[in-house]
Amino acid sequence: MVKIIADRDLCASSGMCVLTNPEYFEQDEEDGRVVLLADEAEDCDTEVEEAVRLCPSRALSLVPD
């Protein structure tokens, strides 16, 4: 398992995470910033890794649990 970290202060509201993996990420209706739907993922979840990689503001990160 890996822990998903979202820094809402860094979030640029681009929505790449939601487009890449809507099972784990959502956008706040008021400000558009990232909202985590789950704070852990399987180590091999490539869609979560892809969402983290595509985040233009680097607001997302993964930490081994």
All heavy atoms as TSV, in Angstrom:
chain	resi	resn	atom	element	x	y	z
A	1	MET	N	N	0.837	-1.187	0.000
A	1	MET	CA	C	0.000	0.000	0.000
A	1	MET	C	C	0.884	1.255	0.000
A	1	MET	O	O	1.976	1.243	0.536
A	1	MET	CB	C	-0.881	0.033	1.245
A	1	MET	CG	C	-1.893	-1.101	1.336
A	1	MET	SD	S	-3.142	-1.064	0.069
A	1	MET	CE	C	-4.296	0.072	0.741
A	2	VAL	N	N	0.365	2.296	-0.614
A	2	VAL	CA	C	1.015	3.609	-0.585
A	2	VAL	C	C	-0.009	4.636	-0.108
A	2	VAL	O	O	-1.202	4.510	-0.363
A	2	VAL	CB	C	1.558	4.031	-1.970
A	2	VAL	CG1	C	2.720	3.154	-2.378
A	2	VAL	CG2	C	0.493	4.038	-3.016
A	3	LYS	N	N	0.490	5.616	0.604
A	3	LYS	CA	C	-0.359	6.701	1.079
A	3	LYS	C	C	-0.372	7.800	0.023
A	3	LYS	O	O	0.669	8.155	-0.521
A	3	LYS	CB	C	0.166	7.232	2.407
A	3	LYS	CG	C	-0.722	8.277	3.035
A	3	LYS	CD	C	-0.348	8.475	4.483
A	3	LYS	CE	C	-1.245	9.464	5.151
A	3	LYS	NZ	N	-2.610	9.028	5.312
A	4	ILE	N	N	-1.547	8.315	-0.279
A	4	ILE	CA	C	-1.688	9.409	-1.241
A	4	ILE	C	C	-1.747	10.720	-0.462
A	4	ILE	O	O	-2.559	10.872	0.449
A	4	ILE	CB	C	-2.969	9.258	-2.072
A	4	ILE	CG1	C	-3.024	7.885	-2.758
A	4	ILE	CG2	C	-3.077	10.380	-3.101
A	4	ILE	CD1	C	-4.379	7.547	-3.347
A	5	ILE	N	N	-0.888	11.644	-0.830
A	5	ILE	CA	C	-0.836	12.953	-0.176
A	5	ILE	C	C	-1.276	14.002	-1.197
A	5	ILE	O	O	-0.797	14.023	-2.328
A	5	ILE	CB	C	0.596	13.296	0.304
A	5	ILE	CG1	C	1.162	12.182	1.173
A	5	ILE	CG2	C	0.620	14.643	1.002
A	5	ILE	CD1	C	0.463	11.988	2.486
A	6	ALA	N	N	-2.188	14.872	-0.784
A	6	ALA	CA	C	-2.643	15.977	-1.643
A	6	ALA	C	C	-2.446	17.285	-0.898
A	6	ALA	O	O	-3.011	17.489	0.178
A	6	ALA	CB	C	-4.108	15.797	-2.015
A	7	ASP	N	N	-1.626	18.152	-1.446
A	7	ASP	CA	C	-1.394	19.478	-0.863
A	7	ASP	C	C	-2.329	20.463	-1.560
A	7	ASP	O	O	-2.052	20.938	-2.658
A	7	ASP	CB	C	0.062	19.876	-1.046
A	7	ASP	CG	C	0.412	21.176	-0.349
A	7	ASP	OD1	O	-0.499	22.015	-0.126
A	7	ASP	OD2	O	1.595	21.364	-0.029
A	8	ARG	N	N	-3.444	20.759	-0.912
A	8	ARG	CA	C	-4.447	21.630	-1.508
A	8	ARG	C	C	-3.925	23.055	-1.705
A	8	ARG	O	O	-4.426	23.775	-2.561
A	8	ARG	CB	C	-5.712	21.629	-0.662
A	8	ARG	CG	C	-6.454	20.293	-0.780
A	8	ARG	CD	C	-7.701	20.230	0.076
A	8	ARG	NE	N	-8.565	21.387	0.022
A	8	ARG	CZ	C	-9.509	21.611	-0.902
A	8	ARG	NH1	N	-9.717	20.729	-1.858
A	8	ARG	NH2	N	-10.260	22.690	-0.843
A	9	ASP	N	N	-2.923	23.464	-0.948
A	9	ASP	CA	C	-2.344	24.807	-1.134
A	9	ASP	C	C	-1.576	24.901	-2.453
A	9	ASP	O	O	-1.501	25.974	-3.052
A	9	ASP	CB	C	-1.423	25.160	0.032
A	9	ASP	CG	C	-2.198	25.388	1.326
A	9	ASP	OD1	O	-3.389	25.782	1.273
A	9	ASP	OD2	O	-1.615	25.150	2.404
A	10	LEU	N	N	-1.005	23.788	-2.900
A	10	LEU	CA	C	-0.268	23.771	-4.170
A	10	LEU	C	C	-1.176	23.520	-5.373
A	10	LEU	O	O	-0.813	23.825	-6.502
A	10	LEU	CB	C	0.807	22.687	-4.145
A	10	LEU	CG	C	2.032	22.916	-3.292
A	10	LEU	CD1	C	2.950	21.703	-3.359
A	10	LEU	CD2	C	2.768	24.169	-3.719
A	11	CYS	N	N	-2.334	22.945	-5.136
A	11	CYS	CA	C	-3.223	22.536	-6.220
A	11	CYS	C	C	-3.601	23.724	-7.115
A	11	CYS	O	O	-4.010	24.779	-6.638
A	11	CYS	CB	C	-4.485	21.894	-5.648
A	11	CYS	SG	S	-5.639	21.311	-6.905
A	12	ALA	N	N	-3.474	23.516	-8.434
A	12	ALA	CA	C	-3.795	24.559	-9.414
A	12	ALA	C	C	-5.165	24.345	-10.057
A	12	ALA	O	O	-5.511	25.035	-11.003
A	12	ALA	CB	C	-2.716	24.595	-10.491
A	13	SER	N	N	-5.925	23.372	-9.561
A	13	SER	CA	C	-7.291	23.102	-10.051
A	13	SER	C	C	-7.341	22.711	-11.524
A	13	SER	O	O	-8.321	22.989	-12.205
A	13	SER	CB	C	-8.202	24.314	-9.805
A	13	SER	OG	O	-8.168	24.707	-8.459
A	14	SER	N	N	-6.311	22.044	-12.014
A	14	SER	CA	C	-6.291	21.661	-13.428
A	14	SER	C	C	-7.214	20.484	-13.724
A	14	SER	O	O	-7.655	20.310	-14.854
A	14	SER	CB	C	-4.867	21.324	-13.874
A	14	SER	OG	O	-4.470	20.096	-13.315
A	15	GLY	N	N	-7.452	19.634	-12.733
A	15	GLY	CA	C	-8.344	18.502	-12.905
A	15	GLY	C	C	-7.714	17.290	-13.563
A	15	GLY	O	O	-8.412	16.328	-13.865
A	16	MET	N	N	-6.413	17.296	-13.784
A	16	MET	CA	C	-5.755	16.149	-14.407
A	16	MET	C	C	-5.923	14.885	-13.576
A	16	MET	O	O	-6.101	13.799	-14.115
A	16	MET	CB	C	-4.261	16.430	-14.628
A	16	MET	CG	C	-3.979	17.477	-15.682
A	16	MET	SD	S	-4.695	17.094	-17.296
A	16	MET	CE	C	-3.862	15.581	-17.691
A	17	CYS	N	N	-5.895	15.018	-12.259
A	17	CYS	CA	C	-6.044	13.850	-11.390
A	17	CYS	C	C	-7.425	13.223	-11.558
A	17	CYS	O	O	-7.559	12.002	-11.647
A	17	CYS	CB	C	-5.788	14.221	-9.936
A	17	CYS	SG	S	-6.804	15.583	-9.305
A	18	VAL	N	N	-8.445	14.055	-11.639
A	18	VAL	CA	C	-9.816	13.570	-11.792
A	18	VAL	C	C	-9.994	12.907	-13.152
A	18	VAL	O	O	-10.614	11.849	-13.263
A	18	VAL	CB	C	-10.835	14.717	-11.608
A	18	VAL	CG1	C	-12.247	14.223	-11.806
A	18	VAL	CG2	C	-10.671	15.352	-10.235
A	19	LEU	N	N	-9.440	13.498	-14.184
A	19	LEU	CA	C	-9.532	12.919	-15.517
A	19	LEU	C	C	-8.790	11.591	-15.605
A	19	LEU	O	O	-9.225	10.677	-16.305
A	19	LEU	CB	C	-8.970	13.888	-16.562
A	19	LEU	CG	C	-9.775	15.163	-16.787
A	19	LEU	CD1	C	-9.000	16.112	-17.690
A	19	LEU	CD2	C	-11.134	14.845	-17.369
A	20	THR	N	N	-7.690	11.483	-14.889
A	20	THR	CA	C	-6.878	10.275	-14.924
A	20	THR	C	C	-7.456	9.164	-14.054
A	20	THR	O	O	-7.456	8.005	-14.448
A	20	THR	CB	C	-5.435	10.582	-14.461
A	20	THR	OG1	O	-4.917	11.632	-15.265
A	20	THR	CG2	C	-4.537	9.369	-14.583
A	21	ASN	N	N	-7.964	9.519	-12.874
A	21	ASN	CA	C	-8.461	8.494	-11.959
A	21	ASN	C	C	-9.580	9.043	-11.059
A	21	ASN	O	O	-9.339	9.423	-9.922
A	21	ASN	CB	C	-7.321	7.942	-11.111
A	21	ASN	CG	C	-7.700	6.669	-10.418
A	21	ASN	OD1	O	-8.849	6.465	-10.061
A	21	ASN	ND2	N	-6.737	5.798	-10.215
A	22	PRO	N	N	-10.806	9.061	-11.554
A	22	PRO	CA	C	-11.931	9.591	-10.780
A	22	PRO	C	C	-12.346	8.715	-9.596
A	22	PRO	O	O	-13.147	9.138	-8.774
A	22	PRO	CB	C	-13.060	9.691	-11.808
A	22	PRO	CG	C	-12.706	8.720	-12.867
A	22	PRO	CD	C	-11.204	8.666	-12.899
A	23	GLU	N	N	-11.775	7.516	-9.492
A	23	GLU	CA	C	-12.059	6.668	-8.335
A	23	GLU	C	C	-11.353	7.168	-7.082
A	23	GLU	O	O	-11.798	6.908	-5.971
A	23	GLU	CB	C	-11.634	5.231	-8.610
A	23	GLU	CG	C	-12.467	4.553	-9.675
A	23	GLU	CD	C	-11.982	3.147	-9.942
A	23	GLU	OE1	O	-11.508	2.487	-9.007
A	23	GLU	OE2	O	-12.081	2.719	-11.103
A	24	TYR	N	N	-10.254	7.882	-7.247
A	24	TYR	CA	C	-9.458	8.359	-6.121
A	24	TYR	C	C	-9.497	9.874	-5.935
A	24	TYR	O	O	-9.216	10.365	-4.849
A	24	TYR	CB	C	-7.991	7.933	-6.286
A	24	TYR	CG	C	-7.745	6.488	-5.957
A	24	TYR	CD1	C	-7.904	5.504	-6.921
A	24	TYR	CD2	C	-7.359	6.106	-4.684
A	24	TYR	CE1	C	-7.681	4.174	-6.625
A	24	TYR	CE2	C	-7.133	4.789	-4.370
A	24	TYR	CZ	C	-7.299	3.821	-5.351
A	24	TYR	OH	O	-7.076	2.506	-5.050
A	25	PHE	N	N	-9.807	10.616	-7.001
A	25	PHE	CA	C	-9.709	12.070	-6.951
A	25	PHE	C	C	-10.998	12.735	-7.410
A	25	PHE	O	O	-11.686	12.248	-8.301
A	25	PHE	CB	C	-8.550	12.557	-7.833
A	25	PHE	CG	C	-7.242	11.911	-7.516
A	25	PHE	CD1	C	-6.745	10.878	-8.295
A	25	PHE	CD2	C	-6.500	12.319	-6.425
A	25	PHE	CE1	C	-5.543	10.265	-8.013
A	25	PHE	CE2	C	-5.291	11.708	-6.116
A	25	PHE	CZ	C	-4.809	10.684	-6.914
A	26	GLU	N	N	-11.271	13.861	-6.804
A	26	GLU	CA	C	-12.432	14.680	-7.162
A	26	GLU	C	C	-12.003	16.138	-7.018
A	26	GLU	O	O	-11.002	16.433	-6.381
A	26	GLU	CB	C	-13.566	14.355	-6.178
A	26	GLU	CG	C	-14.896	14.969	-6.530
A	26	GLU	CD	C	-15.985	14.446	-5.601
A	26	GLU	OE1	O	-16.172	15.071	-4.532
A	26	GLU	OE2	O	-16.607	13.426	-5.935
A	27	GLN	N	N	-12.784	17.036	-7.610
A	27	GLN	CA	C	-12.511	18.464	-7.453
A	27	GLN	C	C	-13.572	19.092	-6.573
A	27	GLN	O	O	-14.769	18.808	-6.731
A	27	GLN	CB	C	-12.489	19.165	-8.812
A	27	GLN	CG	C	-11.214	18.900	-9.579
A	27	GLN	CD	C	-11.181	19.659	-10.875
A	27	GLN	OE1	O	-11.789	19.229	-11.839
A	27	GLN	NE2	N	-10.468	20.771	-10.890
A	28	ASP	N	N	-13.125	19.951	-5.671
A	28	ASP	CA	C	-14.028	20.687	-4.790
A	28	ASP	C	C	-14.936	21.561	-5.645
A	28	ASP	O	O	-14.466	22.264	-6.541
A	28	ASP	CB	C	-13.196	21.544	-3.825
A	28	ASP	CG	C	-14.029	22.229	-2.778
A	28	ASP	OD1	O	-14.843	23.101	-3.142
A	28	ASP	OD2	O	-13.866	21.892	-1.590
A	29	GLU	N	N	-16.216	21.515	-5.393
A	29	GLU	CA	C	-17.176	22.284	-6.199
A	29	GLU	C	C	-16.998	23.791	-6.038
A	29	GLU	O	O	-17.323	24.554	-6.943
A	29	GLU	CB	C	-18.602	21.887	-5.834
A	29	GLU	CG	C	-18.965	20.506	-6.315
A	29	GLU	CD	C	-20.422	20.168	-6.054
A	29	GLU	OE1	O	-21.248	21.083	-5.898
A	29	GLU	OE2	O	-20.724	18.966	-6.003
A	30	GLU	N	N	-16.490	24.235	-4.899
A	30	GLU	CA	C	-16.346	25.677	-4.660
A	30	GLU	C	C	-15.074	26.265	-5.245
A	30	GLU	O	O	-15.108	27.331	-5.846
A	30	GLU	CB	C	-16.421	25.957	-3.162
A	30	GLU	CG	C	-17.811	25.742	-2.603
A	30	GLU	CD	C	-17.930	26.178	-1.164
A	30	GLU	OE1	O	-17.161	27.059	-0.737
A	30	GLU	OE2	O	-18.791	25.631	-0.472
A	31	ASP	N	N	-13.936	25.579	-5.049
A	31	ASP	CA	C	-12.679	26.180	-5.502
A	31	ASP	C	C	-11.939	25.345	-6.547
A	31	ASP	O	O	-10.904	25.757	-7.050
A	31	ASP	CB	C	-11.759	26.481	-4.321
A	31	ASP	CG	C	-11.360	25.251	-3.528
A	31	ASP	OD1	O	-11.534	24.121	-4.018
A	31	ASP	OD2	O	-10.859	25.422	-2.399
A	32	GLY	N	N	-12.441	24.152	-6.875
A	32	GLY	CA	C	-11.844	23.334	-7.916
A	32	GLY	C	C	-10.604	22.564	-7.511
A	32	GLY	O	O	-10.041	21.825	-8.310
A	33	ARG	N	N	-10.173	22.729	-6.258
A	33	ARG	CA	C	-8.959	22.034	-5.828
A	33	ARG	C	C	-9.237	20.561	-5.536
A	33	ARG	O	O	-10.365	20.156	-5.292
A	33	ARG	CB	C	-8.349	22.716	-4.603
A	33	ARG	CG	C	-7.828	24.108	-4.944
A	33	ARG	CD	C	-7.113	24.746	-3.802
A	33	ARG	NE	N	-8.058	25.038	-2.714
A	33	ARG	CZ	C	-7.687	25.495	-1.525
A	33	ARG	NH1	N	-6.416	25.703	-1.266
A	33	ARG	NH2	N	-8.590	25.736	-0.604
A	34	VAL	N	N	-8.184	19.776	-5.550
A	34	VAL	CA	C	-8.268	18.330	-5.385
A	34	VAL	C	C	-8.899	17.937	-4.045
A	34	VAL	O	O	-8.663	18.575	-3.021
A	34	VAL	CB	C	-6.876	17.674	-5.533
A	34	VAL	CG1	C	-5.920	18.103	-4.427
A	34	VAL	CG2	C	-6.992	16.160	-5.581
A	35	VAL	N	N	-9.704	16.879	-4.113
A	35	VAL	CA	C	-10.270	16.231	-2.934
A	35	VAL	C	C	-9.956	14.746	-3.082
A	35	VAL	O	O	-10.246	14.158	-4.130
A	35	VAL	CB	C	-11.801	16.436	-2.849
A	35	VAL	CG1	C	-12.394	15.647	-1.706
A	35	VAL	CG2	C	-12.140	17.907	-2.735
A	36	LEU	N	N	-9.345	14.157	-2.058
A	36	LEU	CA	C	-9.052	12.733	-2.088
A	36	LEU	C	C	-10.296	11.943	-1.730
A	36	LEU	O	O	-10.966	12.242	-0.747
A	36	LEU	CB	C	-7.945	12.377	-1.095
A	36	LEU	CG	C	-6.542	12.869	-1.408
A	36	LEU	CD1	C	-5.591	12.460	-0.295
A	36	LEU	CD2	C	-6.068	12.333	-2.735
A	37	LEU	N	N	-10.603	10.924	-2.523
A	37	LEU	CA	C	-11.714	10.029	-2.217
A	37	LEU	C	C	-11.218	8.815	-1.435
A	37	LEU	O	O	-12.006	8.107	-0.818
A	37	LEU	CB	C	-12.407	9.583	-3.502
A	37	LEU	CG	C	-13.007	10.724	-4.332
A	37	LEU	CD1	C	-13.619	10.172	-5.607
A	37	LEU	CD2	C	-14.047	11.488	-3.518
A	38	ALA	N	N	-9.928	8.578	-1.475
A	38	ALA	CA	C	-9.268	7.523	-0.697
A	38	ALA	C	C	-7.850	8.008	-0.423
A	38	ALA	O	O	-7.271	8.704	-1.248
A	38	ALA	CB	C	-9.244	6.215	-1.470
A	39	ASP	N	N	-7.316	7.669	0.727
A	39	ASP	CA	C	-5.962	8.146	1.041
A	39	ASP	C	C	-4.895	7.069	0.925
A	39	ASP	O	O	-3.732	7.304	1.223
A	39	ASP	CB	C	-5.920	8.816	2.408
A	39	ASP	CG	C	-6.263	7.874	3.552
A	39	ASP	OD1	O	-6.628	6.717	3.297
A	39	ASP	OD2	O	-6.149	8.309	4.709
A	40	GLU	N	N	-5.299	5.865	0.459
A	40	GLU	CA	C	-4.338	4.797	0.215
A	40	GLU	C	C	-4.662	4.095	-1.102
A	40	GLU	O	O	-5.815	4.060	-1.527
A	40	GLU	CB	C	-4.366	3.754	1.335
A	40	GLU	CG	C	-3.766	4.230	2.633
A	40	GLU	CD	C	-3.683	3.105	3.653
A	40	GLU	OE1	O	-4.502	2.171	3.609
A	40	GLU	OE2	O	-2.773	3.180	4.495
A	41	ALA	N	N	-3.624	3.555	-1.709
A	41	ALA	CA	C	-3.798	2.808	-2.958
A	41	ALA	C	C	-2.853	1.617	-2.947
A	41	ALA	O	O	-1.871	1.593	-2.201
A	41	ALA	CB	C	-3.495	3.699	-4.157
A	42	GLU	N	N	-3.139	0.652	-3.796
A	42	GLU	CA	C	-2.232	-0.485	-3.963
A	42	GLU	C	C	-0.932	0.005	-4.595
A	42	GLU	O	O	-0.936	0.934	-5.399
A	42	GLU	CB	C	-2.878	-1.548	-4.858
A	42	GLU	CG	C	-4.107	-2.191	-4.258
A	42	GLU	CD	C	-3.799	-3.030	-3.030
A	42	GLU	OE1	O	-2.699	-3.625	-2.958
A	42	GLU	OE2	O	-4.646	-3.062	-2.129
A	43	ASP	N	N	0.162	-0.630	-4.246
A	43	ASP	CA	C	1.471	-0.259	-4.794
A	43	ASP	C	C	1.493	-0.280	-6.316
A	43	ASP	O	O	2.188	0.499	-6.941
A	43	ASP	CB	C	2.560	-1.205	-4.284
A	43	ASP	CG	C	2.871	-0.988	-2.816
A	43	ASP	OD1	O	2.649	0.120	-2.315
A	43	ASP	OD2	O	3.334	-1.941	-2.171
A	44	CYS	N	N	0.730	-1.165	-6.913
A	44	CYS	CA	C	0.786	-1.337	-8.360
A	44	CYS	C	C	-0.323	-0.578	-9.098
A	44	CYS	O	O	-0.561	-0.826	-10.273
A	44	CYS	CB	C	0.719	-2.822	-8.705
A	44	CYS	SG	S	-0.793	-3.603	-8.127
A	45	ASP	N	N	-0.993	0.349	-8.441
A	45	ASP	CA	C	-2.079	1.085	-9.095
A	45	ASP	C	C	-1.475	2.136	-10.024
A	45	ASP	O	O	-1.150	3.250	-9.623
A	45	ASP	CB	C	-2.998	1.731	-8.069
A	45	ASP	CG	C	-4.294	2.220	-8.685
A	45	ASP	OD1	O	-4.264	2.714	-9.832
A	45	ASP	OD2	O	-5.332	2.103	-8.026
A	46	THR	N	N	-1.308	1.773	-11.282
A	46	THR	CA	C	-0.637	2.656	-12.232
A	46	THR	C	C	-1.454	3.907	-12.547
A	46	THR	O	O	-0.880	4.941	-12.891
A	46	THR	CB	C	-0.302	1.913	-13.537
A	46	THR	OG1	O	-1.499	1.349	-14.062
A	46	THR	CG2	C	0.713	0.818	-13.294
A	47	GLU	N	N	-2.777	3.857	-12.423
A	47	GLU	CA	C	-3.587	5.047	-12.685
A	47	GLU	C	C	-3.382	6.105	-11.608
A	47	GLU	O	O	-3.386	7.301	-11.898
A	47	GLU	CB	C	-5.058	4.683	-12.811
A	47	GLU	CG	C	-5.363	3.926	-14.091
A	47	GLU	CD	C	-6.820	3.553	-14.224
A	47	GLU	OE1	O	-7.591	3.704	-13.262
A	47	GLU	OE2	O	-7.191	3.096	-15.315
A	48	VAL	N	N	-3.196	5.690	-10.359
A	48	VAL	CA	C	-2.883	6.647	-9.291
A	48	VAL	C	C	-1.498	7.239	-9.530
A	48	VAL	O	O	-1.303	8.453	-9.421
A	48	VAL	CB	C	-2.982	5.990	-7.898
A	48	VAL	CG1	C	-2.443	6.922	-6.823
A	48	VAL	CG2	C	-4.420	5.608	-7.581
A	49	GLU	N	N	-0.538	6.387	-9.860
A	49	GLU	CA	C	0.810	6.878	-10.158
A	49	GLU	C	C	0.797	7.862	-11.319
A	49	GLU	O	O	1.498	8.878	-11.297
A	49	GLU	CB	C	1.743	5.706	-10.464
A	49	GLU	CG	C	2.010	4.825	-9.269
A	49	GLU	CD	C	2.778	3.565	-9.620
A	49	GLU	OE1	O	3.025	3.309	-10.822
A	49	GLU	OE2	O	3.117	2.831	-8.687
A	50	GLU	N	N	-0.006	7.579	-12.331
A	50	GLU	CA	C	-0.111	8.456	-13.498
A	50	GLU	C	C	-0.724	9.803	-13.111
A	50	GLU	O	O	-0.263	10.858	-13.555
A	50	GLU	CB	C	-0.946	7.782	-14.589
A	50	GLU	CG	C	-1.059	8.568	-15.861
A	50	GLU	CD	C	0.202	8.554	-16.703
A	50	GLU	OE1	O	1.223	7.974	-16.306
A	50	GLU	OE2	O	0.157	9.145	-17.796
A	51	ALA	N	N	-1.734	9.792	-12.264
A	51	ALA	CA	C	-2.352	11.043	-11.804
A	51	ALA	C	C	-1.340	11.895	-11.055
A	51	ALA	O	O	-1.277	13.118	-11.248
A	51	ALA	CB	C	-3.565	10.741	-10.926
A	52	VAL	N	N	-0.531	11.266	-10.215
A	52	VAL	CA	C	0.506	11.996	-9.472
A	52	VAL	C	C	1.530	12.572	-10.450
A	52	VAL	O	O	1.921	13.738	-10.345
A	52	VAL	CB	C	1.181	11.068	-8.432
A	52	VAL	CG1	C	2.410	11.722	-7.829
A	52	VAL	CG2	C	0.178	10.683	-7.348
A	53	ARG	N	N	1.936	11.779	-11.417
A	53	ARG	CA	C	2.940	12.225	-12.397
A	53	ARG	C	C	2.433	13.381	-13.252
A	53	ARG	O	O	3.179	14.294	-13.594
A	53	ARG	CB	C	3.337	11.039	-13.287
A	53	ARG	CG	C	4.506	11.333	-14.214
A	53	ARG	CD	C	4.826	10.150	-15.103
A	53	ARG	NE	N	3.809	9.886	-16.105
A	53	ARG	CZ	C	3.608	10.617	-17.204
A	53	ARG	NH1	N	4.350	11.677	-17.424
A	53	ARG	NH2	N	2.669	10.304	-18.070
A	54	LEU	N	N	1.140	13.359	-13.595
A	54	LEU	CA	C	0.577	14.382	-14.485
A	54	LEU	C	C	0.187	15.681	-13.783
A	54	LEU	O	O	-0.120	16.666	-14.450
A	54	LEU	CB	C	-0.650	13.818	-15.206
A	54	LEU	CG	C	-0.369	12.736	-16.242
A	54	LEU	CD1	C	-1.681	12.176	-16.781
A	54	LEU	CD2	C	0.491	13.278	-17.365
A	55	CYS	N	N	0.196	15.699	-12.473
A	55	CYS	CA	C	-0.208	16.909	-11.739
A	55	CYS	C	C	0.746	18.060	-12.065
A	55	CYS	O	O	1.931	18.012	-11.732
A	55	CYS	CB	C	-0.209	16.631	-10.238
A	55	CYS	SG	S	-0.689	18.079	-9.262
A	56	PRO	N	N	0.253	19.117	-12.718
A	56	PRO	CA	C	1.141	20.204	-13.144
A	56	PRO	C	C	1.720	21.026	-11.989
A	56	PRO	O	O	2.780	21.625	-12.137
A	56	PRO	CB	C	0.251	21.068	-14.045
A	56	PRO	CG	C	-1.130	20.773	-13.602
A	56	PRO	CD	C	-1.129	19.351	-13.127
A	57	SER	N	N	1.049	21.039	-10.860
A	57	SER	CA	C	1.544	21.835	-9.731
A	57	SER	C	C	2.292	21.001	-8.702
A	57	SER	O	O	2.744	21.514	-7.692
A	57	SER	CB	C	0.375	22.552	-9.049
A	57	SER	OG	O	-0.530	21.610	-8.520
A	58	ARG	N	N	2.396	19.693	-8.975
A	58	ARG	CA	C	3.069	18.755	-8.063
A	58	ARG	C	C	2.420	18.743	-6.680
A	58	ARG	O	O	3.084	18.608	-5.659
A	58	ARG	CB	C	4.565	19.042	-7.952
A	58	ARG	CG	C	5.302	19.004	-9.275
A	58	ARG	CD	C	5.303	17.590	-9.805
A	58	ARG	NE	N	6.011	17.507	-11.083
A	58	ARG	CZ	C	5.458	17.031	-12.172
A	58	ARG	NH1	N	4.216	16.622	-12.165
A	58	ARG	NH2	N	6.135	16.961	-13.286
A	59	ALA	N	N	1.104	18.877	-6.648
A	59	ALA	CA	C	0.365	18.872	-5.387
A	59	ALA	C	C	0.119	17.465	-4.868
A	59	ALA	O	O	-0.285	17.292	-3.717
A	59	ALA	CB	C	-0.984	19.598	-5.574
A	60	LEU	N	N	0.338	16.462	-5.698
A	60	LEU	CA	C	0.100	15.074	-5.311
A	60	LEU	C	C	1.417	14.329	-5.140
A	60	LEU	O	O	2.365	14.551	-5.892
A	60	LEU	CB	C	-0.730	14.358	-6.365
A	60	LEU	CG	C	-2.092	14.951	-6.666
A	60	LEU	CD1	C	-2.742	14.232	-7.842
A	60	LEU	CD2	C	-2.986	14.889	-5.437
A	61	SER	N	N	1.443	13.434	-4.159
A	61	SER	CA	C	2.616	12.591	-3.971
A	61	SER	C	C	2.183	11.268	-3.364
A	61	SER	O	O	1.085	11.144	-2.824
A	61	SER	CB	C	3.658	13.279	-3.086
A	61	SER	OG	O	3.102	13.610	-1.836
A	62	LEU	N	N	3.069	10.281	-3.475
A	62	LEU	CA	C	2.832	8.958	-2.914
A	62	LEU	C	C	3.936	8.650	-1.907
A	62	LEU	O	O	5.108	8.929	-2.172
A	62	LEU	CB	C	2.838	7.893	-4.010
A	62	LEU	CG	C	1.765	8.036	-5.086
A	62	LEU	CD1	C	1.969	6.983	-6.172
A	62	LEU	CD2	C	0.383	7.907	-4.493
A	63	VAL	N	N	3.553	8.064	-0.782
A	63	VAL	CA	C	4.500	7.713	0.262
A	63	VAL	C	C	4.262	6.246	0.621
A	63	VAL	O	O	3.117	5.874	0.913
A	63	VAL	CB	C	4.302	8.595	1.519
A	63	VAL	CG1	C	5.250	8.204	2.626
A	63	VAL	CG2	C	4.453	10.061	1.175
A	64	PRO	N	N	5.312	5.415	0.582
A	64	PRO	CA	C	5.128	4.020	0.976
A	64	PRO	C	C	4.547	3.930	2.379
A	64	PRO	O	O	4.953	4.672	3.266
A	64	PRO	CB	C	6.538	3.428	0.931
A	64	PRO	CG	C	7.311	4.344	0.044
A	64	PRO	CD	C	6.696	5.703	0.228
A	65	ASP	N	N	3.585	3.043	2.534
A	65	ASP	CA	C	2.921	2.897	3.835
A	65	ASP	C	C	3.667	1.950	4.736
A	65	ASP	O	O	4.257	1.023	4.364
A	65	ASP	CB	C	1.493	2.392	3.590
A	65	ASP	CG	C	0.591	2.658	4.771
A	65	ASP	OD1	O	0.914	3.519	5.591
A	65	ASP	OD2	O	-0.454	2.003	4.847
